[in-house]
Amino acid sequence: MSKAIDPIERTTEYAQFIDDLHSFHARKGTTLQAEPILGGQKLDLLKIYKAVMEAGGFDQVTKKRSWKHIGDAFDFPKTCTNSAYILKGVYIRNLVCNKNIDKHAKLIHRFVI
């Protein structure tokens, strides 16, 4: 089995975001999958979150069926035909409520808009 490609930039902002997500999920009693893998590469949850917020938020991306567009930034292999569906699921499991509860996410939301 080959090792997943790791394109994540582990900046201070990224580390704080992941720490905040861990705290959020601990309070909720759920498990964070901090670095899910799709198409042979680790997914950057901060990058996904920012892309979704820039596109108008989860509801807008879902309404406009723009998950494939969100995934384009990750350059998934052509054989990964369900990437939009999987990416949406990753967002739901790890980030969907975070924008309303987590203080760091609120700061990012203000920064992106």
C-alpha positions in Angstrom: 0.0 0.0 0.0 1.4 3.4 -1.0 1.7 6.3 1.4 -0.8 9.2 0.9 0.6 12.4 -0.6 0.7 15.2 2.0 0.2 18.6 0.4 -1.0 20.3 3.7 0.8 23.5 4.7 1.1 23.2 8.4 1.1 26.9 9.3 0.3 28.4 12.7 -3.2 29.2 11.4 -3.7 25.6 10.2 -2.5 24.2 13.6 -4.8 26.5 15.5 -7.8 25.6 13.3 -7.2 21.9 13.8 -6.8 22.4 17.6 -10.1 24.3 17.6 -11.7 21.5 15.6 -10.5 18.9 18.1 -11.9 20.9 20.9 -15.2 21.4 19.1 -15.6 17.7 18.4 -14.6 16.8 22.0 -17.4 19.0 23.3 -19.8 17.5 20.8 -18.7 13.9 21.6 -17.7 13.2 18.0 -14.5 12.2 16.4 -12.5 14.6 14.1 -10.9 13.0 11.1 -8.2 15.7 10.9 -6.5 14.5 7.8 -8.9 12.5 5.7 -7.6 10.9 2.5 -9.2 11.2 -0.9 -7.6 10.4 -4.2 -4.4 9.3 -2.6 -3.8 12.6 -0.8 -4.4 14.0 2.6 -7.1 16.7 2.6 -6.5 20.1 4.2 -9.6 20.9 6.2 -8.7 24.6 6.5 -8.4 24.9 2.7 -11.7 23.1 2.3 -13.4 25.4 4.9 -12.0 28.6 3.3 -13.0 27.5 -0.2 -16.6 26.7 0.9 -16.9 30.0 2.7 -15.5 31.9 -0.3 -18.2 30.2 -2.4 -21.0 31.4 -0.1 -21.0 28.6 2.6 -22.2 25.1 2.8 -25.8 25.8 1.8 -24.8 27.8 -1.3 -22.3 25.2 -2.4 -24.8 22.4 -2.0 -27.7 24.4 -3.6 -25.5 25.3 -6.6 -24.0 21.8 -6.8 -20.6 23.3 -6.6 -18.7 20.5 -4.7 -16.9 19.5 -7.8 -15.7 23.0 -8.2 -14.5 23.0 -4.6 -12.6 19.8 -5.3 -10.9 21.1 -8.4 -8.3 22.9 -6.2 -7.1 19.5 -4.9 -6.4 18.1 -8.4 -7.8 14.7 -7.7 -6.9 11.9 -10.2 -9.4 11.5 -13.0 -10.2 8.0 -11.7 -11.6 9.6 -8.5 -15.0 10.1 -10.0 -16.9 10.5 -6.7 -14.6 13.2 -5.3 -17.4 15.8 -5.0 -19.6 13.4 -3.0 -16.8 12.4 -0.7 -15.7 16.0 -0.2 -19.1 17.0 0.8 -19.3 14.1 3.3 -15.9 15.1 4.7 -17.2 18.7 5.2 -20.4 17.5 6.9 -18.6 15.1 9.3 -15.8 17.5 10.2 -16.8 21.1 9.5 -20.6 21.7 9.0 -21.4 23.1 12.4 -18.0 24.5 13.2 -18.6 27.8 11.4 -21.4 28.8 13.9 -19.7 27.6 17.1 -16.0 27.8 16.9 -14.4 31.2 17.5 -11.5 30.5 15.2 -13.8 29.6 12.4 -15.7 32.9 13.0 -12.4 34.8 12.6 -11.7 33.0 9.4 -15.2 33.7 8.2 -14.7 37.4 8.7 -11.2 37.2 7.0 -12.5 35.4 3.9 -15.6 37.7 3.4 
